[in-house]
Amino acid sequence: MNNSMLYTMGMAIDRAAQNGFAVGLLLDGHWLEGHVAANDGVGVVLECEDGQHVVVKTERIGAVKVMSESPYKVPISVGADHDEHGAMPMPGPRDAL
């Protein structure tokens, strides 16, 4: 069974807003950082550290950086021979014979 989920920029912005995570939005090669105050799918209101806020058209955002771990990060279990995908860790260095 193959499980996949699309993690969009909109989902990342919504998740950051719901959890109070800071974000970085890439606009025309420049990063704006702050907390999402509002997001209606057309625009995002970003509260910046300097007490100002920015309103950004969603279609202009080139990338979203969320200041938290990915919700899809899979931890590597220590001591397990295989994970659920059949992968196993590389062996460590061997002693000289």
Short mmCIF file of the C-alpha atoms (twelve columns), coordinates in Angstrom:
data_MODEL
# 
_entry.id   MODEL 
# 
loop_
_atom_site.group_PDB 
_atom_site.id 
_atom_site.type_symbol 
_atom_site.label_atom_id 
_atom_site.label_alt_id 
_atom_site.label_comp_id 
_atom_site.label_asym_id 
_atom_site.label_seq_id 
_atom_site.Cartn_x 
_atom_site.Cartn_y 
_atom_site.Cartn_z 
_atom_site.pdbx_PDB_model_num 
ATOM 1  C CA . MET A 1  0.000  0.000  0.000  1 
ATOM 2  C CA . ASN A 2  1.379  3.400  -0.980 1 
ATOM 3  C CA . ASN A 3  0.461  6.330  1.268  1 
ATOM 4  C CA . SER A 4  1.083  9.823  -0.007 1 
ATOM 5  C CA . MET A 5  -0.123 13.264 0.969  1 
ATOM 6  C CA . LEU A 6  0.352  16.557 -0.746 1 
ATOM 7  C CA . TYR A 7  1.744  19.180 1.626  1 
ATOM 8  C CA . THR A 8  1.040  22.527 -0.012 1 
ATOM 9  C CA . MET A 9  2.216  26.015 0.861  1 
ATOM 10 C CA . GLY A 10 -1.352 26.820 1.905  1 
ATOM 11 C CA . MET A 11 -1.399 23.870 4.297  1 
ATOM 12 C CA . ALA A 12 1.955  24.940 5.734  1 
ATOM 13 C CA . ILE A 13 0.666  28.485 6.318  1 
ATOM 14 C CA . ASP A 14 -2.547 27.198 7.921  1 
ATOM 15 C CA . ARG A 15 -0.616 24.774 10.161 1 
ATOM 16 C CA . ALA A 16 1.744  27.553 11.247 1 
ATOM 17 C CA . ALA A 17 -1.179 29.868 12.041 1 
ATOM 18 C CA . GLN A 18 -3.033 27.186 14.046 1 
ATOM 19 C CA . ASN A 19 0.058  26.259 16.074 1 
ATOM 20 C CA . GLY A 20 1.575  29.727 16.514 1 
ATOM 21 C CA . PHE A 21 4.724  28.883 14.539 1 
ATOM 22 C CA . ALA A 22 6.735  31.662 12.930 1 
ATOM 23 C CA . VAL A 23 7.045  31.509 9.151  1 
ATOM 24 C CA . GLY A 24 9.204  32.903 6.392  1 
ATOM 25 C CA . LEU A 25 7.543  33.809 3.094  1 
ATOM 26 C CA . LEU A 26 9.668  34.143 -0.035 1 
ATOM 27 C CA . LEU A 27 8.546  37.116 -2.127 1 
ATOM 28 C CA . ASP A 28 10.493 38.142 -5.207 1 
ATOM 29 C CA . GLY A 29 13.742 36.754 -3.794 1 
ATOM 30 C CA . HIS A 30 13.315 38.271 -0.316 1 
ATOM 31 C CA . TRP A 31 12.286 36.484 2.870  1 
ATOM 32 C CA . LEU A 32 9.692  38.086 5.151  1 
ATOM 33 C CA . GLU A 33 9.445  36.532 8.605  1 
ATOM 34 C CA . GLY A 34 6.770  36.720 11.265 1 
ATOM 35 C CA . HIS A 35 3.582  35.080 12.511 1 
ATOM 36 C CA . VAL A 36 0.467  34.522 10.414 1 
ATOM 37 C CA . ALA A 37 -2.294 36.801 11.731 1 
ATOM 38 C CA . ALA A 38 -4.805 35.923 9.005  1 
ATOM 39 C CA . ASN A 39 -5.034 33.847 5.847  1 
ATOM 40 C CA . ASP A 40 -8.043 33.671 3.553  1 
ATOM 41 C CA . GLY A 41 -6.437 31.836 0.620  1 
ATOM 42 C CA . VAL A 42 -6.144 35.065 -1.393 1 
ATOM 43 C CA . GLY A 43 -3.857 36.921 0.983  1 
ATOM 44 C CA . VAL A 44 -1.814 36.448 4.139  1 
ATOM 45 C CA . VAL A 45 -1.397 38.990 6.934  1 
ATOM 46 C CA . LEU A 46 2.036  38.532 8.479  1 
ATOM 47 C CA . GLU A 47 2.887  40.154 11.840 1 
ATOM 48 C CA . CYS A 48 6.574  41.058 11.830 1 
ATOM 49 C CA . GLU A 49 8.992  41.277 14.776 1 
ATOM 50 C CA . ASP A 50 9.275  45.073 14.479 1 
ATOM 51 C CA . GLY A 51 5.588  45.573 15.344 1 
ATOM 52 C CA . GLN A 52 4.545  46.109 11.735 1 
ATOM 53 C CA . HIS A 53 2.439  43.839 9.561  1 
ATOM 54 C CA . VAL A 54 2.521  42.909 5.889  1 
ATOM 55 C CA . VAL A 55 -0.333 41.847 3.615  1 
ATOM 56 C CA . VAL A 56 0.826  39.488 0.877  1 
ATOM 57 C CA . LYS A 57 -1.032 38.067 -2.108 1 
ATOM 58 C CA . THR A 58 -0.893 34.290 -1.787 1 
ATOM 59 C CA . GLU A 59 -0.144 33.860 -5.504 1 
ATOM 60 C CA . ARG A 60 3.093  35.866 -5.083 1 
ATOM 61 C CA . ILE A 61 4.573  33.529 -2.455 1 
ATOM 62 C CA . GLY A 62 7.413  31.472 -3.919 1 
ATOM 63 C CA . ALA A 63 8.149  29.360 -0.825 1 
ATOM 64 C CA . VAL A 64 7.088  28.963 2.793  1 
ATOM 65 C CA . LYS A 65 9.507  28.249 5.637  1 
ATOM 66 C CA . VAL A 66 7.800  27.049 8.848  1 
ATOM 67 C CA . MET A 67 9.869  27.375 12.023 1 
ATOM 68 C CA . SER A 68 9.066  23.865 13.272 1 
ATOM 69 C CA . GLU A 69 9.735  20.264 12.376 1 
ATOM 70 C CA . SER A 70 7.860  18.832 9.423  1 
ATOM 71 C CA . PRO A 71 4.640  17.041 10.400 1 
ATOM 72 C CA . TYR A 72 5.781  14.206 8.116  1 
ATOM 73 C CA . LYS A 73 9.211  13.690 9.684  1 
ATOM 74 C CA . VAL A 74 9.684  10.003 10.451 1 
ATOM 75 C CA . PRO A 75 12.029 9.281  13.342 1 
ATOM 76 C CA . ILE A 76 14.723 6.651  12.849 1 
ATOM 77 C CA . SER A 77 14.177 3.948  15.412 1 
ATOM 78 C CA . VAL A 78 17.349 2.929  17.213 1 
ATOM 79 C CA . GLY A 79 18.124 -0.780 17.274 1 
ATOM 80 C CA . ALA A 80 15.538 -1.777 14.686 1 
ATOM 81 C CA . ASP A 81 16.750 -3.945 11.815 1 
ATOM 82 C CA . HIS A 82 14.240 -2.567 9.318  1 
ATOM 83 C CA . ASP A 83 11.694 0.229  9.201  1 
ATOM 84 C CA . GLU A 84 8.190  -0.077 7.752  1 
ATOM 85 C CA . HIS A 85 9.596  0.514  4.246  1 
ATOM 86 C CA . GLY A 86 12.216 -2.242 4.477  1 
ATOM 87 C CA . ALA A 87 15.141 0.168  4.821  1 
ATOM 88 C CA . MET A 88 17.944 -0.570 7.232  1 
ATOM 89 C CA . PRO A 89 20.815 1.582  8.462  1 
ATOM 90 C CA . MET A 90 24.223 1.391  6.837  1 
ATOM 91 C CA . PRO A 91 26.742 -0.708 8.770  1 
ATOM 92 C CA . GLY A 92 29.341 1.144  10.780 1 
ATOM 93 C CA . PRO A 93 33.100 0.937  10.260 1 
ATOM 94 C CA . ARG A 94 34.613 -2.509 10.677 1 
ATOM 95 C CA . ASP A 95 37.712 -3.370 12.657 1 
ATOM 96 C CA . ALA A 96 40.818 -4.295 10.656 1 
ATOM 97 C CA . LEU A 97 41.353 -8.042 10.440 1 
# 
